[in-house]
Amino acid sequence: MRLKPVLGLMVIAAAWLVAAPPQAFAGRQVSAALEPKTDKLQDEKQRRFFTDLNVITHEGEELRFYSDLLKDKLVVISFFYTNCPTPQPALVTSFKLQKRLRDRLGRDILILSIGVDPEKDTLEVVREYAKKFNPQKGWLFLTGSEKNMGVINRKLGNTNNLPEGHLRLFLLGNLKTGHWMKMVETAQDIALAMGLDSLESED
């Protein structure tokens, strides 16, 4: 009898657990960048599209966006704004998801929360903000220069840096296959885990 709520959730999730269309990302190169290939050419296309611009984690580590964070990983991406006037369910769900993933998080799966307004979301501000959610290894809050974060946000389809207007979606990707899914930010952690399992099964 306990299966009924889970099955209901799966039906709801299925409405949003779809391959991300080109509109989910900015730029005309997206279809080529996300084409499911595994050779070096595909790797280079993804690096060019997503960029290898430097970002800074809430822990103060400077990393390359594609090479250090995306390459060969399963990722869950969402966006945050430290001064957002309304609650951000994506962060609450990410907190629950990290518990569900356990030791998989930080090994082959990363949760990336991307800052929308780096002018206000400095490293110091983001570090304090992240503490509210107790991120474990594998969940990173990202900020950086205005230029770099602006480019990365646009590449991921987040073109509005206003707190009321940032992209309210989860983007789930398998960078080995180039396949992506998108889910509404109100999706539950179990639905995200199911999406990751589906993406991982394509390897």
NUROVO-290528 format. One line per 5 residues: number of its first residue (from 1); their letters; for each residue x, y, z of N, C-alpha, C, O. Coordinates in Angstrom, 1 decimal. Layout:
REM residues N
NUM	a	X/Y/Z/X/Y/Z/X/Y/Z/X/Y/Z ~ ... $
END
This chain:
REM residues 203
1	mrlkp	0.8/-1.2/0.0/0.0/0.0/0.0/0.9/1.3/0.0/0.4/2.3/-0.5 ~ 2.0/1.2/0.5/2.9/2.4/0.6/3.4/2.8/-0.8/4.0/3.8/-0.9 ~ 3.2/1.9/-1.8/3.7/2.2/-3.1/2.9/3.3/-3.8/3.4/4.0/-4.7 ~ 1.7/3.5/-3.4/0.8/4.5/-4.1/1.4/5.9/-4.1/1.4/6.5/-5.1 ~ 1.8/6.4/-2.9/2.3/7.8/-2.9/3.6/7.9/-3.8/3.7/8.9/-4.5 $
6	vlglm	4.4/6.9/-3.8/5.6/6.9/-4.6/5.3/6.9/-6.1/5.9/7.7/-6.9 ~ 4.3/6.0/-6.5/3.9/6.0/-7.9/3.3/7.3/-8.3/3.5/7.7/-9.4 ~ 2.5/7.9/-7.4/1.9/9.2/-7.7/3.0/10.2/-8.0/2.9/11.0/-8.9 ~ 4.0/10.2/-7.1/5.1/11.1/-7.3/5.8/10.9/-8.6/6.2/11.9/-9.3 ~ 6.0/9.7/-9.0/6.7/9.3/-10.2/5.9/9.9/-11.4/6.5/10.4/-12.4 $
11	viaaa	4.6/9.8/-11.3/3.8/10.4/-12.4/3.9/11.9/-12.5/4.1/12.4/-13.6 ~ 3.9/12.5/-11.3/4.1/14.0/-11.3/5.5/14.3/-11.9/5.6/15.3/-12.7 ~ 6.5/13.6/-11.4/7.8/13.9/-11.8/8.0/13.7/-13.3/8.7/14.5/-14.0 ~ 7.3/12.7/-13.9/7.5/12.4/-15.3/7.0/13.6/-16.2/7.5/13.7/-17.3 ~ 6.1/14.4/-15.6/5.7/15.5/-16.4/6.8/16.5/-16.6/6.8/17.3/-17.6 $
16	wlvaa	7.8/16.5/-15.7/8.9/17.5/-15.8/10.2/16.8/-16.1/11.2/17.5/-16.5 ~ 10.3/15.5/-16.0/11.5/14.8/-16.2/11.7/14.5/-17.7/11.5/13.4/-18.2 ~ 12.1/15.6/-18.4/12.2/15.5/-19.9/13.5/15.9/-20.3/14.2/16.7/-19.6 ~ 13.9/15.5/-21.5/15.2/16.0/-22.1/15.1/17.5/-22.3/14.1/18.0/-22.9 ~ 16.1/18.2/-21.8/16.1/19.6/-21.9/16.2/20.1/-23.3/17.1/19.7/-24.1 $
21	ppqaf	15.2/20.9/-23.8/15.2/21.4/-25.1/16.3/22.5/-25.3/16.7/23.0/-24.2 ~ 16.6/22.9/-26.5/17.6/23.9/-26.6/17.2/25.2/-25.9/18.1/26.0/-25.5 ~ 15.9/25.5/-25.7/15.5/26.7/-25.1/15.9/26.7/-23.6/15.9/27.8/-23.0 ~ 16.2/25.5/-23.1/16.6/25.5/-21.6/18.0/26.1/-21.4/18.4/26.4/-20.3 ~ 18.8/26.2/-22.5/20.1/26.8/-22.5/20.2/27.9/-23.5/19.5/27.9/-24.5 $
26	agrqv	21.1/28.8/-23.2/21.3/29.9/-24.2/22.3/29.6/-25.3/23.1/28.7/-25.1 ~ 22.2/30.2/-26.4/23.1/30.0/-27.5/22.7/29.0/-28.5/22.0/28.1/-28.2 ~ 23.1/29.2/-29.7/22.7/28.4/-30.8/23.5/27.1/-30.9/23.2/26.1/-31.6 ~ 24.7/27.0/-30.2/25.5/25.8/-30.3/25.0/24.7/-29.4/25.7/23.7/-29.3 ~ 24.0/24.9/-28.6/23.6/24.0/-27.6/23.3/22.6/-28.1/23.7/21.6/-27.5 $
31	saale	22.7/22.5/-29.3/22.3/21.1/-29.7/23.6/20.3/-30.0/23.6/19.1/-29.8 ~ 24.6/21.0/-30.6/25.8/20.3/-30.8/26.6/20.0/-29.5/27.2/18.9/-29.4 ~ 26.5/20.9/-28.6/27.2/20.7/-27.3/26.6/19.6/-26.5/27.3/18.9/-25.8 ~ 25.3/19.4/-26.6/24.6/18.4/-25.8/24.4/17.1/-26.6/23.7/16.2/-26.1 ~ 24.9/17.0/-27.8/24.7/15.8/-28.6/25.4/14.6/-27.9/26.6/14.7/-27.5 $
36	pktdk	24.8/13.5/-27.7/25.4/12.4/-26.9/26.5/11.7/-27.7/26.3/10.7/-28.4 ~ 27.7/12.1/-27.4/28.9/11.5/-27.9/29.9/11.3/-26.8/29.8/12.0/-25.8 ~ 30.9/10.5/-26.9/31.8/10.3/-25.9/33.3/10.5/-26.3/34.2/10.3/-25.5 ~ 33.5/11.0/-27.5/34.9/11.1/-28.0/35.4/12.5/-27.6/34.8/13.3/-27.0 ~ 36.7/12.7/-28.0/37.4/13.9/-27.6/36.8/15.1/-28.3/36.8/16.2/-27.7 $
41	lqdek	36.2/15.0/-29.5/35.6/16.1/-30.1/34.4/16.6/-29.3/34.2/17.8/-29.1 ~ 33.6/15.6/-28.8/32.4/15.9/-28.0/32.9/16.6/-26.7/32.2/17.6/-26.3 ~ 33.9/16.1/-26.1/34.4/16.7/-24.9/34.8/18.2/-25.1/34.5/19.1/-24.3 ~ 35.5/18.4/-26.3/35.9/19.8/-26.6/34.7/20.7/-26.9/34.7/21.9/-26.5 ~ 33.7/20.2/-27.5/32.5/20.9/-27.8/31.8/21.4/-26.5/31.4/22.5/-26.4 $
46	qrrff	31.7/20.4/-25.6/31.1/20.7/-24.3/31.9/21.8/-23.5/31.4/22.7/-22.9 ~ 33.3/21.6/-23.6/34.1/22.6/-22.9/33.9/24.0/-23.5/33.8/25.0/-22.7 ~ 33.8/24.1/-24.8/33.6/25.4/-25.4/32.3/26.0/-25.1/32.1/27.2/-24.8 ~ 31.2/25.1/-25.1/29.9/25.6/-24.8/29.7/26.1/-23.4/29.4/27.2/-23.1 ~ 30.0/25.2/-22.4/29.8/25.5/-21.0/30.9/26.4/-20.5/30.7/27.1/-19.4 $
51	tdlnv	32.0/26.6/-21.2/33.1/27.4/-20.9/34.0/26.8/-19.7/33.5/26.0/-18.9 ~ 35.2/27.2/-19.7/36.1/26.7/-18.7/36.5/27.9/-17.8/37.6/28.0/-17.3 ~ 35.6/28.9/-17.7/35.8/30.1/-16.9/36.0/29.7/-15.4/35.4/28.7/-15.0 ~ 36.8/30.5/-14.7/37.0/30.2/-13.3/35.8/30.7/-12.5/35.2/31.7/-12.7 ~ 35.5/29.8/-11.5/34.5/30.1/-10.5/35.1/29.9/-9.1/36.2/29.3/-9.0 $
56	itheg	34.4/30.4/-8.1/34.9/30.2/-6.7/33.9/29.6/-5.9/32.7/30.0/-5.9 ~ 34.2/28.5/-5.2/33.3/27.8/-4.4/33.1/28.5/-3.0/33.9/29.4/-2.7 ~ 32.1/28.2/-2.3/31.8/28.8/-1.0/32.9/28.5/0.0/33.1/29.2/1.0 ~ 33.8/27.5/-0.4/34.9/27.2/0.5/36.2/28.0/0.1/37.2/27.9/0.7 ~ 36.0/28.8/-1.0/37.1/29.7/-1.4/38.1/29.1/-2.4/39.1/29.6/-2.7 $
61	eelrf	37.7/27.9/-2.9/38.5/27.2/-3.9/38.2/27.7/-5.3/37.0/27.8/-5.7 ~ 39.2/28.1/-6.1/39.0/28.6/-7.5/39.1/27.4/-8.4/40.1/26.7/-8.4 ~ 38.1/27.1/-9.2/38.0/26.0/-10.1/37.6/26.4/-11.5/37.0/27.5/-11.7 ~ 37.9/25.5/-12.5/37.4/25.7/-13.8/36.0/25.1/-14.0/35.8/23.9/-13.5 ~ 35.1/25.8/-14.6/33.7/25.4/-14.5/33.5/24.0/-15.2/32.9/23.1/-14.7 $
66	ysdll	34.0/23.9/-16.4/33.8/22.6/-17.1/34.8/21.5/-16.7/34.4/20.5/-16.2 ~ 36.1/21.8/-16.8/37.1/20.8/-16.5/37.1/20.2/-15.1/37.3/19.0/-14.9 ~ 36.8/21.1/-14.1/36.9/20.7/-12.7/35.6/20.3/-12.1/35.5/19.6/-11.1 ~ 34.5/20.8/-12.7/33.2/20.5/-12.1/32.2/19.7/-13.0/31.5/18.9/-12.4 ~ 32.2/19.9/-14.2/31.2/19.2/-15.1/31.7/18.0/-15.7/31.0/17.0/-15.8 $
71	kdklv	32.9/18.0/-16.2/33.4/16.9/-17.0/33.3/15.5/-16.4/33.7/15.3/-15.3 ~ 32.6/14.6/-17.2/32.4/13.2/-16.8/31.6/13.0/-15.5/31.6/12.0/-14.9 ~ 30.8/14.1/-15.1/30.0/14.0/-13.9/28.5/13.9/-14.2/28.1/14.3/-15.3 ~ 27.8/13.5/-13.2/26.4/13.7/-13.1/26.2/14.9/-12.3/26.8/15.0/-11.2 ~ 25.4/15.9/-12.7/25.3/17.1/-12.0/23.9/17.5/-11.8/23.0/17.2/-12.6 $
76	visff	23.6/18.2/-10.7/22.3/18.8/-10.4/22.6/20.3/-10.3/23.3/20.7/-9.3 ~ 22.1/21.1/-11.1/22.3/22.6/-11.1/21.1/23.3/-10.8/20.0/23.0/-11.3 ~ 21.2/24.3/-9.9/20.1/25.2/-9.6/20.7/26.6/-9.4/22.0/26.7/-9.3 ~ 19.9/27.6/-9.2/20.4/29.0/-9.0/20.0/29.6/-7.7/18.9/29.3/-7.2 ~ 20.8/30.5/-7.2/20.4/31.1/-5.9/20.8/32.6/-6.0/21.6/33.0/-6.7 $
81	ytncp	20.1/33.3/-5.1/20.3/34.7/-5.0/20.2/35.0/-3.5/19.1/34.8/-2.9 ~ 21.3/35.4/-2.9/21.3/35.5/-1.4/20.3/36.5/-0.8/19.9/36.4/0.3 ~ 19.9/37.5/-1.7/18.9/38.5/-1.2/17.5/38.2/-1.8/16.7/39.1/-1.8 ~ 17.3/37.0/-2.2/16.0/36.7/-2.8/14.9/36.9/-1.7/15.0/36.4/-0.6 ~ 13.8/37.7/-2.0/12.8/38.0/-1.0/11.9/36.8/-0.7/11.1/36.9/0.3 $
86	tpqpa	11.9/35.8/-1.4/11.0/34.6/-1.2/11.9/33.4/-0.9/13.0/33.3/-1.4 ~ 11.3/32.4/-0.2/12.1/31.2/0.1/12.5/30.5/-1.2/11.7/30.5/-2.2 ~ 13.6/29.8/-1.2/14.1/29.2/-2.4/14.0/27.7/-2.2/14.9/27.1/-1.6 ~ 13.0/27.0/-2.7/12.8/25.6/-2.4/13.9/24.7/-3.0/14.1/23.6/-2.5 ~ 14.5/25.2/-4.1/15.6/24.4/-4.7/16.7/24.1/-3.7/17.3/23.1/-3.7 $
91	lvtsf	17.0/25.1/-2.8/18.1/24.9/-1.8/17.6/23.9/-0.7/18.4/23.1/-0.2 ~ 16.4/24.0/-0.3/15.8/23.1/0.7/15.9/21.7/0.1/16.2/20.7/0.8 ~ 15.5/21.5/-1.1/15.5/20.2/-1.8/16.9/19.7/-1.9/17.1/18.5/-1.7 ~ 17.8/20.6/-2.3/19.2/20.1/-2.4/19.8/19.6/-1.1/20.5/18.7/-1.1 ~ 19.3/20.3/0.0/19.7/19.8/1.3/19.3/18.4/1.6/20.0/17.5/2.1 $
96	klqkr	18.0/18.1/1.2/17.5/16.7/1.4/18.1/15.8/0.4/18.4/14.6/0.8 ~ 18.4/16.2/-0.8/19.0/15.4/-1.8/20.4/14.9/-1.4/20.8/13.8/-1.6 ~ 21.2/15.8/-0.8/22.5/15.4/-0.4/22.5/14.2/0.6/23.4/13.4/0.7 ~ 21.5/14.2/1.5/21.3/13.1/2.4/20.9/11.9/1.7/21.4/10.8/2.1 ~ 20.1/12.0/0.7/19.7/10.8/0.0/20.8/10.2/-0.8/20.9/9.0/-0.9 $
101	lrdrl	21.7/11.0/-1.4/22.8/10.5/-2.2/23.9/9.9/-1.4/24.6/9.0/-1.9 ~ 24.1/10.3/-0.2/25.1/9.8/0.7/26.5/9.8/0.1/26.9/10.9/-0.4 ~ 27.2/8.7/0.0/28.5/8.7/-0.4/28.7/8.8/-1.9/29.8/9.0/-2.4 ~ 27.6/8.8/-2.7/27.7/9.1/-4.1/28.0/10.6/-4.4/28.7/10.9/-5.4 ~ 27.6/11.4/-3.5/27.8/12.8/-3.6/29.3/13.2/-3.4/29.9/12.8/-2.4 $
106	grdil	29.8/13.9/-4.4/31.2/14.2/-4.3/32.1/13.2/-5.0/33.3/13.5/-5.3 ~ 31.6/12.1/-5.3/32.3/11.0/-6.0/32.0/11.1/-7.5/32.9/11.4/-8.3 ~ 30.8/10.8/-7.9/30.4/10.9/-9.3/29.3/11.8/-9.5/28.8/12.0/-10.7 ~ 28.7/12.4/-8.5/27.6/13.4/-8.6/28.0/14.6/-7.8/28.5/14.6/-6.7 ~ 27.7/15.8/-8.5/27.9/17.1/-7.8/26.5/17.8/-7.8/25.8/17.8/-8.8 $
111	ilsig	26.3/18.5/-6.7/25.2/19.5/-6.7/25.8/20.9/-6.8/26.6/21.2/-6.0 ~ 25.4/21.6/-7.8/26.0/23.0/-8.0/24.9/24.0/-7.9/24.0/24.1/-8.7 ~ 25.1/24.9/-6.9/24.2/26.0/-6.7/24.9/27.2/-7.2/25.9/27.6/-6.7 ~ 24.4/27.9/-8.2/25.1/28.9/-9.0/24.5/30.3/-8.6/23.3/30.5/-8.7 ~ 25.4/31.2/-8.2/25.0/32.5/-7.8/24.6/33.3/-9.0/25.2/33.3/-10.1 $
116	vdpek	23.5/34.1/-8.8/22.9/34.9/-9.9/23.5/36.3/-10.0/23.7/36.8/-11.1 ~ 23.9/36.9/-8.8/24.3/38.2/-8.8/25.6/38.3/-8.0/25.7/38.7/-6.8 ~ 26.8/38.1/-8.7/28.1/38.1/-8.1/28.5/39.4/-7.5/29.4/39.5/-6.6 ~ 27.9/40.5/-8.0/28.2/41.8/-7.4/27.9/41.9/-6.0/28.6/42.4/-5.2 ~ 26.7/41.3/-5.6/26.3/41.3/-4.2/26.7/40.0/-3.5/27.0/40.0/-2.3 $
121	dtlev	26.7/38.9/-4.3/27.0/37.6/-3.7/28.5/37.3/-3.8/29.0/36.5/-4.5 ~ 29.2/38.1/-2.9/30.7/37.9/-2.8/31.0/36.6/-2.1/30.1/36.0/-1.5 ~ 32.3/36.2/-2.1/32.7/35.0/-1.5/32.3/35.0/0.0/31.7/34.0/0.5 ~ 32.5/36.1/0.7/32.1/36.2/2.1/30.6/36.0/2.3/30.2/35.3/3.3 ~ 29.8/36.7/1.5/28.4/36.6/1.6/27.9/35.2/1.3/27.1/34.6/2.0 $
126	vreya	28.5/34.6/0.2/28.0/33.2/-0.2/28.5/32.2/0.9/27.7/31.3/1.1 ~ 29.6/32.4/1.4/30.1/31.4/2.5/29.2/31.4/3.7/28.8/30.3/4.1 ~ 28.7/32.6/4.1/27.8/32.7/5.2/26.4/32.1/4.9/25.8/31.4/5.6 ~ 26.0/32.4/3.6/24.7/32.0/3.1/24.7/30.4/3.1/23.7/29.8/3.5 ~ 25.8/29.8/2.6/25.8/28.4/2.4/25.8/27.7/3.8/25.2/26.6/3.8 $
131	kkfnp	26.3/28.3/4.8/26.3/27.7/6.1/24.9/27.3/6.6/24.7/26.4/7.4 ~ 23.9/28.1/6.1/22.5/27.8/6.5/22.0/26.4/6.1/21.1/25.8/6.7 ~ 22.6/25.9/5.0/22.2/24.6/4.4/23.2/23.5/4.7/22.9/22.3/4.3 ~ 24.2/23.8/5.4/25.2/22.7/5.8/25.6/21.8/4.6/25.4/20.6/4.7 ~ 26.1/22.4/3.6/26.5/21.6/2.4/27.6/20.7/2.7/28.6/21.1/3.3 $
136	qkgwl	27.5/19.4/2.3/28.5/18.4/2.5/29.4/18.3/1.3/29.2/19.0/0.3 ~ 30.4/17.5/1.3/31.3/17.4/0.2/30.5/17.0/-1.0/29.8/16.0/-1.0 ~ 30.7/17.8/-2.1/30.0/17.5/-3.3/28.8/18.4/-3.6/28.3/18.4/-4.7 ~ 28.5/19.3/-2.6/27.5/20.3/-2.9/28.2/21.6/-2.8/28.7/22.0/-1.7 ~ 28.3/22.4/-3.9/29.1/23.6/-4.0/28.2/24.8/-4.3/27.4/24.7/-5.3 $
141	fltgs	28.4/25.9/-3.6/27.8/27.1/-3.9/28.8/27.9/-4.7/30.0/28.1/-4.2 ~ 28.5/28.4/-5.9/29.5/29.0/-6.8/29.2/30.5/-7.0/28.1/30.9/-7.2 ~ 30.3/31.2/-6.9/30.3/32.6/-7.3/31.6/32.9/-8.1/32.3/32.0/-8.5 ~ 31.9/34.2/-8.3/33.1/34.5/-9.1/32.9/35.9/-9.6/32.1/36.7/-9.1 ~ 33.7/36.2/-10.7/33.6/37.6/-11.2/32.3/37.8/-11.9/31.7/36.9/-12.3 $
146	eknmg	31.9/39.1/-12.0/30.6/39.4/-12.7/30.7/38.9/-14.1/29.7/38.4/-14.6 ~ 31.8/39.1/-14.8/31.9/38.6/-16.2/31.7/37.1/-16.3/30.9/36.7/-17.1 ~ 32.5/36.4/-15.5/32.4/34.9/-15.6/31.1/34.4/-15.3/30.5/33.5/-16.0 ~ 30.5/34.9/-14.2/29.2/34.3/-13.7/28.1/34.7/-14.7/27.1/34.0/-14.8 ~ 28.3/35.9/-15.3/27.3/36.3/-16.2/27.2/35.4/-17.4/26.2/35.0/-17.9 $
151	vinrk	28.4/35.0/-17.9/28.5/34.1/-19.1/28.0/32.8/-18.7/27.2/32.2/-19.5 ~ 28.4/32.2/-17.6/27.9/30.9/-17.2/26.4/30.9/-17.0/25.7/29.9/-17.4 ~ 25.8/31.9/-16.4/24.4/31.9/-16.2/23.7/31.9/-17.5/22.7/31.2/-17.7 ~ 24.2/32.7/-18.4/23.5/32.8/-19.8/23.6/31.5/-20.5/22.7/31.1/-21.2 ~ 24.8/30.8/-20.4/24.9/29.5/-21.1/23.9/28.5/-20.6/23.5/27.6/-21.3 $
156	lgntn	23.6/28.6/-19.3/22.6/27.7/-18.7/21.2/28.1/-18.8/20.3/27.5/-18.3 ~ 21.0/29.2/-19.5/19.6/29.7/-19.8/19.1/30.7/-18.7/17.9/31.0/-18.8 ~ 19.9/31.1/-17.8/19.4/32.0/-16.7/19.8/33.4/-17.2/21.0/33.8/-16.9 ~ 18.9/34.1/-17.8/19.3/35.4/-18.4/18.8/36.6/-17.5/19.0/37.7/-17.9 ~ 18.2/36.3/-16.4/17.6/37.4/-15.6/18.3/37.4/-14.2/18.1/36.4/-13.5 $
161	nlpeg	19.0/38.5/-13.9/19.7/38.5/-12.6/18.9/39.2/-11.5/19.5/39.5/-10.4 ~ 17.7/39.4/-11.7/16.8/40.0/-10.7/16.4/38.9/-9.7/16.1/37.8/-10.2 ~ 16.3/39.2/-8.4/15.9/38.1/-7.5/14.6/37.5/-7.7/14.4/36.3/-7.5 ~ 13.7/38.2/-8.3/12.3/37.7/-8.6/12.3/36.9/-9.9/11.3/36.3/-10.2 ~ 13.4/37.0/-10.7/13.3/36.5/-12.1/14.3/35.5/-12.4/14.3/35.0/-13.6 $
166	hlrlf	15.1/35.0/-11.5/16.1/34.0/-11.9/15.4/32.7/-12.2/14.3/32.4/-11.8 ~ 16.1/31.8/-13.0/15.6/30.6/-13.5/15.2/29.7/-12.3/16.1/29.3/-11.5 ~ 14.0/29.3/-12.3/13.5/28.4/-11.1/13.3/27.0/-11.6/12.2/26.4/-11.6 ~ 14.5/26.4/-12.0/14.5/25.0/-12.4/15.7/24.3/-11.9/16.7/24.9/-11.5 ~ 15.6/23.0/-11.8/16.8/22.1/-11.7/17.2/21.7/-13.1/16.4/21.3/-13.9 $
171	llgnl	18.5/21.7/-13.4/19.0/21.1/-14.6/19.9/19.9/-14.1/20.8/20.1/-13.4 ~ 19.5/18.8/-14.7/20.2/17.5/-14.4/21.0/17.1/-15.6/20.3/17.0/-16.7 ~ 22.2/16.8/-15.5/23.0/16.4/-16.7/23.9/15.3/-16.5/24.5/15.1/-15.4 ~ 24.1/14.5/-17.5/25.2/13.5/-17.6/26.2/13.9/-18.6/25.9/13.8/-19.8 ~ 27.3/14.4/-18.2/28.3/15.0/-19.1/29.0/13.9/-19.9/29.7/14.2/-20.8 $
176	ktghw	28.9/12.6/-19.5/29.5/11.6/-20.3/28.7/11.3/-21.6/29.3/11.1/-22.6 ~ 27.4/11.4/-21.5/26.5/11.2/-22.6/26.1/12.5/-23.3/25.7/12.5/-24.4 ~ 26.1/13.6/-22.5/25.6/14.8/-23.1/24.1/15.0/-23.0/23.5/15.9/-23.6 ~ 23.4/14.1/-22.2/22.0/14.2/-22.0/21.6/15.0/-20.8/22.3/14.9/-19.7 ~ 20.6/15.8/-20.9/20.1/16.7/-19.8/18.6/16.5/-19.6/17.9/16.1/-20.5 $
181	mkmve	18.2/16.8/-18.4/16.8/16.9/-18.0/16.6/18.2/-17.3/17.5/18.8/-16.7 ~ 15.3/18.6/-17.2/15.0/19.8/-16.4/13.8/19.4/-15.5/12.9/18.7/-16.0 ~ 13.8/20.0/-14.3/12.7/19.7/-13.4/12.4/21.1/-12.7/13.3/21.9/-12.4 ~ 11.1/21.3/-12.3/10.7/22.5/-11.6/11.4/22.5/-10.3/11.7/21.4/-9.7 ~ 11.6/23.7/-9.7/12.3/23.8/-8.4/11.5/23.2/-7.3/12.1/23.0/-6.2 $
186	taqdi	10.3/23.0/-7.5/9.4/22.4/-6.4/9.5/20.9/-6.4/8.8/20.2/-5.6 ~ 10.2/20.3/-7.4/10.3/18.8/-7.4/10.9/18.3/-6.1/11.8/19.0/-5.5 ~ 10.5/17.1/-5.7/11.0/16.6/-4.4/12.4/15.9/-4.7/12.7/15.5/-5.8 ~ 13.1/15.7/-3.6/14.4/15.1/-3.7/14.4/13.7/-4.3/15.3/13.3/-5.0 ~ 13.3/12.9/-4.0/13.3/11.6/-4.6/13.1/11.6/-6.1/13.6/10.8/-6.8 $
191	alamg	12.4/12.6/-6.6/12.3/12.8/-8.1/13.6/13.1/-8.7/13.9/12.6/-9.8 ~ 14.4/14.0/-8.0/15.7/14.3/-8.6/16.6/13.1/-8.6/17.4/12.8/-9.5 ~ 16.6/12.3/-7.5/17.4/11.1/-7.4/17.0/10.1/-8.5/17.8/9.5/-9.1 ~ 15.7/10.0/-8.8/15.2/9.1/-9.9/15.8/9.6/-11.2/16.1/8.8/-12.1 ~ 15.8/10.9/-11.4/16.3/11.5/-12.7/17.8/11.2/-12.8/18.2/10.9/-13.9 $
196	ldsle	18.5/11.3/-11.8/20.0/11.0/-11.8/20.2/9.5/-12.2/21.1/9.2/-13.0 ~ 19.4/8.7/-11.6/19.5/7.2/-11.9/19.2/7.0/-13.3/19.9/6.2/-14.0 ~ 18.2/7.7/-13.9/17.9/7.5/-15.3/19.0/7.9/-16.2/19.3/7.3/-17.2 ~ 19.6/9.1/-15.9/20.7/9.6/-16.7/21.9/8.7/-16.5/22.6/8.4/-17.5 ~ 22.2/8.2/-15.3/23.3/7.3/-15.1/23.2/6.0/-15.8/24.2/5.4/-16.3 $
201	sed	22.0/5.5/-16.0/21.8/4.2/-16.6/22.1/4.2/-18.1/22.2/3.2/-18.7 ~ 22.3/5.4/-18.7/22.7/5.5/-20.1/24.1/5.3/-20.4/24.5/5.1/-21.5 ~ 25.0/5.3/-19.3/26.4/5.2/-19.5/26.7/3.8/-20.2/27.9/3.5/-20.4 $
END
